[in-house]
Structure formats: C-alpha cells, structure tokens
Amino acid sequence: MISSPDTVLPTSSSLEFFTKDGLPLFRFSHLSKFAELEHAVFTRLGGVSKPPFDSLNVSYDTGDDASDIRENLRRVRELSDSPFLIYARQSHSSKIVSLDKYPSVNPTPHYPLQGVDGFITRLSGLLMMIKVADCQAIFLYDPNRRVAAIVHSGWRGSVQNIIGNAVHQMVAHFDCKPQDVISAIGPSLGPCCAEFRHWHRELPTSFSRFRLSENHFDFWAISRKQLQDAGVLRENIEVAELCTRCHPQIFYSYRGERQTGRFAATIGINV
Ligand SMILES: [Zn+2]
C-alpha cells in the first residue's frame, strides 16, 4: 500500500497532488490558475467499494454494489461547490452533449444520458464527470468564453477523433477560439502498456507514426496531435504522463485487472 500518490508523479508531469476532505486527487497546474474553474483527477482511494472495486468506484457498469457507488459519487460531489453532478453511460462514441440548462432533479439521476462520451457547458454549478480505467479524460477550458468541456477518449474515441469533435463544438456552439483553449490529458494507458496486437485492423494508418515498437502506440501523442490539429496550441496542452496500468495501487486499469472500477475525472465552472 502506498502512503501518498504524489510519490508516483514523474518529474515531467504537470500534475499536482492534493488531499481534500480525506480524498486524494490530482490537479493540472495550467487549469488550476483559473479561480472560476474547478477540476480534479480522483484516484481509486478514499471510497467504500470492496475488492476488486476498491475503493472509490464511480461506475454502475462494473458489477459493483450500487449503494457503495452511490456513496462514492456522493463523496465526489460533496467535494465540489457545484450542486449538480453530470455523467453518462459512456459508449466509446464521439457523441458530446452541450449542457445549456440545469437538470430538473437533484441529485442528478443515474445515467440521465446514454451513449454520451463528452460534455460542454458554460453554466456554472454543473460538475461534469468522466469515468476512467485506462481511457483518457481530456479536459478543455476556454477562459475567455468561460466554456468548460470534458471528453472520454479510449482508442475507439481516438479513432473517431472525439477530441477534434469537442473543440469543433466549442467553436461552433460557444464561439470559442481554439488558440484560447487550455487542455489536459489525464492519467491513462501509457506508451509502455498500450499494446495493440490487432492494430492492422483496429487503428487507421495515420496512427502508424505513433507506433513505438512492434505493437505499442503512444496515445498521449495521438491526443496531443488531435488537439493541435483542432487548433489548440502546443503550450496549452498538459499531459499527466501517468500510466494507469503501471500504477494499480492508485488508479483502476481495465487492461491490468479486467474486473475493476472506474475513477472520476471532473470539471466544472464554479457557482
Ligand atoms: Zn504503463
């Protein structure tokens, strides 16, 4: 058992480690500068779920006990000033929802949104959550327009370029400028562990330049490229550079554990 998750942080990482109300969490230094914005990468620590879901599992799709998940979600939401916690049944799609009104029920009912893998809003008080175990949570924020977004991108999301779709929607619906967007790529499967034996049929040829060895790919670099292709400036992109599979004591890893939980990545504009 590790005593402090900050001991795993690589020197290159821009993540900062905090403990708030007993819950360990990470934050990105670029995004932390904006007082009107809150965001967090939670870990698997600090919840009530029992093995193999121990302990801060936030996904009902894992086979874990529903009352434990409810308590874990409560802990995530209570840490925030936002009254609403928004999440969806993720489906590795490229579908992103723009949230332009408040939910009618609070606490937000389970899975009010199906088959959604990203959210965008300019409303304050909506804490938007992506559930992660190896896939990437991508944080996006335009401080000029005060528009926040978060996206779930696994390899299927990468193939569909859900990242580009998110930036496009921020521009199209909220008049954001890509060069104003601050972005971060959360802890996820690193190049060390992103092995794709069937890459010939699963991945497009445009990903070939990100192939590091026979079957390993750098999806952090792929996401960075997709952000830059969408107009986000390189200096405005932070990468956690923390591999979930290499740190099973802190994060859930689907590849490493199969039956396991999902940790939370959240962003929202403060009330
Ligand atoms: Zn790894």
Boltz pocket constraint, residues with backbone or C-beta under 6 A from the ligand:
constraints:
  - pocket:
      binder: B
      contacts: [[A, 189], [A, 190], [A, 191], [A, 192], [A, 193], [A, 243], [A, 244], [A, 245], [A, 246]]
      max_distance: 6.0
